[in-house]
């Protein structure tokens, strides 16, 4: 699922450096879903660091062309991946669109913003994969508009079993710059967390919906 191990290590290191990923097993975060979690990931912070956003942009552009061939359009999933998706489209010299969670309630009632033609090849950019549900809703919207979705790329994935199952069932190829296992290995080696905290974080991923209850 990751493009390669070296990219995953570098991505994890950069995200930890700028606190885009926070690890706090002793004082868990509460996600919007209500899940208790020892990790919180906000990749939008990368946009505030030019060197890091440029690294992500360049890695995405390089790997997209290698894995999928050069698409006709880059699509970002709103709102978290609009910024980085637009940067990727720019460096690749491609048109950009973004996909809302649902159609607007007013005006033209668009769900897809931008110019997209039926039959165009699209690679979707996402910032974070948790269960994959919202990401795959964006893919479905693009398909309904007549796009040929080649696959999805994301900055980071938690690697939940449910997300792997959801992408497999949807027949959507997913590649990411970084992943949870590589992050934990690096976090221990760089002393962001202890071995005991590492074990806690590994246990959380097995049953994230009931952990801490």
C-alpha positions in Angstrom: 0.0 0.0 0.0 2.9 2.4 0.7 4.9 3.5 -2.4 8.1 2.4 -0.7 9.7 2.1 2.7 12.2 5.0 2.3 9.3 7.4 1.4 7.3 6.1 4.3 10.1 6.6 6.8 10.8 10.1 5.5 7.1 11.0 5.6 6.7 9.8 9.1 9.7 11.8 10.3 8.4 15.0 8.7 4.9 14.6 10.1 6.2 14.0 13.6 8.6 16.9 13.4 5.8 19.4 12.8 3.3 17.8 15.1 1.0 16.9 12.2 0.9 13.6 13.9 0.6 13.6 17.7 1.0 10.5 19.8 -0.4 10.6 23.4 -1.3 7.1 24.7 -1.6 8.4 28.3 -4.1 11.1 27.4 -6.1 9.9 24.4 -7.8 12.1 21.9 -11.5 11.9 21.0 -12.3 11.8 17.3 -15.4 13.3 15.7 -16.7 9.7 15.4 -16.5 9.4 19.2 -13.6 6.9 19.0 -10.9 7.3 21.7 -7.5 7.4 20.1 -3.9 7.6 21.3 -3.0 9.3 17.9 -4.2 12.3 16.1 -3.3 13.2 12.6 -3.9 16.6 10.9 -2.0 16.7 7.6 -3.3 20.1 6.7 -0.5 21.5 8.9 2.0 20.4 6.2 0.7 23.3 4.0 2.2 25.8 6.4 5.7 24.3 5.9 7.0 25.0 2.4 9.8 22.4 2.4 7.5 19.7 3.7 4.6 20.5 1.4 7.0 20.6 -1.5 8.4 17.2 -0.5 4.9 15.7 -0.4 4.0 17.4 -3.7 7.1 16.0 -5.5 6.7 12.5 -4.1 3.1 12.3 -5.1 3.8 13.6 -8.6 6.7 11.1 -9.1 4.8 8.1 -7.7 1.5 8.9 -9.4 3.1 8.9 -12.9 5.0 5.7 -12.0 2.0 3.8 -10.6 -0.9 5.1 -12.7 0.6 6.8 -15.7 0.0 10.5 -16.2 -3.8 11.1 -15.7 -5.9 13.7 -17.3 -7.1 15.3 -14.1 -6.1 15.3 -10.4 -9.0 15.4 -7.9 -8.8 16.4 -4.3 -11.1 15.2 -1.6 -12.6 18.2 0.3 -11.6 19.8 2.5 -8.4 18.3 3.7 -6.8 17.4 0.4 -7.8 20.5 -1.7 -4.5 22.3 -0.9 -2.1 19.4 -1.5 -4.1 18.1 -4.5 -3.9 21.5 -6.2 -0.1 21.6 -5.6 0.2 18.1 -7.1 -1.9 19.1 -10.2 0.2 22.2 -10.6 3.6 20.5 -10.6 2.2 17.9 -13.0 0.8 20.5 -15.3 -2.7 19.0 -15.0 -6.3 20.3 -14.4 -7.6 20.1 -10.9 -11.1 19.4 -9.4 -12.2 18.8 -5.9 -15.1 16.7 -4.6 -17.4 17.7 -1.8 -18.9 15.2 0.7 -22.3 16.0 -0.8 -23.8 18.4 -3.4 -24.2 22.0 -2.4 -27.7 22.9 -1.3 -27.7 26.1 -3.3 -26.6 27.6 -6.7 -25.6 24.9 -9.2 -25.7 22.2 -6.5 -22.3 20.9 -7.5 -20.6 18.0 -5.7 -17.6 18.2 -8.0 -16.1 21.6 -8.4 -14.0 22.3 -11.5 -14.2 21.2 -15.1 -14.4 17.4 -15.6 -15.2 15.7 -18.9 -16.7 12.2 -19.2 -14.1 9.5 -19.8 -11.2 11.4 -18.4 -8.6 9.5 -16.3 -8.5 10.8 -12.8 -6.2 10.1 -9.8 -7.7 11.1 -6.5 -5.6 12.8 -3.7 -6.5 12.4 -0.1 -4.7 13.6 3.0 -5.7 10.8 5.4 -7.3 7.3 5.3 -9.1 6.1 8.4 -12.0 3.8 7.5 -12.0 5.0 3.9 -15.7 5.6 3.8 -15.6 9.4 3.0 -12.7 8.9 0.5 -14.6 6.2 -1.4 -17.7 8.4 -1.5 -15.6 10.9 -3.5 -14.5 8.2 -5.9 -18.2 7.2 -6.4 -19.1 10.8 -7.2 -16.4 11.0 -9.8 -17.5 7.7 -11.4 -21.1 8.9 -11.5 -19.8 11.9 -13.4 -18.3 9.6 -16.0 -14.7 9.8 -14.8 -12.3 6.8 -15.1 -10.8 6.7 -11.6 -7.3 5.1 -11.8 -6.8 5.0 -8.1 -6.2 7.1 -4.9 -3.1 8.3 -3.2 -2.9 9.6 0.4 -0.3 11.1 2.7 -1.0 8.7 5.5 -3.2 5.7 6.4 -3.9 4.1 9.8 -4.2 0.7 8.0 -7.4 -0.4 9.7 -8.7 -3.7 8.5 -12.0 -2.1 7.7 -10.3 0.4 5.3 -8.4 -2.4 3.5 -11.7 -4.3 3.1 -13.6 -1.2 1.9 -11.0 -0.3 -0.8 -10.8 -4.0 -1.9 -14.6 -4.3 -2.1 -14.8 -1.0 -4.1 -12.1 -2.2 -6.5 -10.1 1.0 -5.9 -6.3 0.9 -5.8 -4.8 2.9 -2.9 -1.2 3.9 -2.4 0.1 6.1 0.4 3.3 8.0 1.2 3.3 6.9 4.9 1.6 4.3 7.1 1.0 3.4 10.7 3.5 0.6 11.1 6.4 2.7 9.8 5.4 5.6 11.9 5.4 3.5 15.1 8.8 2.0 14.3 10.3 5.5 13.7 8.6 7.0 16.7 10.3 4.4 19.0 13.7 4.7 17.3 13.6 8.5 17.6 12.3 8.3 21.2 9.0 10.1 20.5 7.4 7.2 22.4 8.5 4.3 24.7 8.3 0.6 24.0 5.3 0.4 26.3 3.5 3.2 24.5 4.4 1.5 21.2 2.6 -1.6 22.4 -0.5 0.5 23.5 -0.6 2.1 20.0 -0.4 -1.3 18.3 -3.3 -2.7 20.5 -5.4 0.4 19.7 -5.4 -0.3 16.0 -6.8 -3.8 16.4 -10.1 -2.5 17.9 -10.1 1.3 17.5 -13.9 1.5 17.8 -14.0 0.0 21.3 -10.5 0.9 22.6 -10.5 2.9 25.9 -14.1 2.2 26.7 
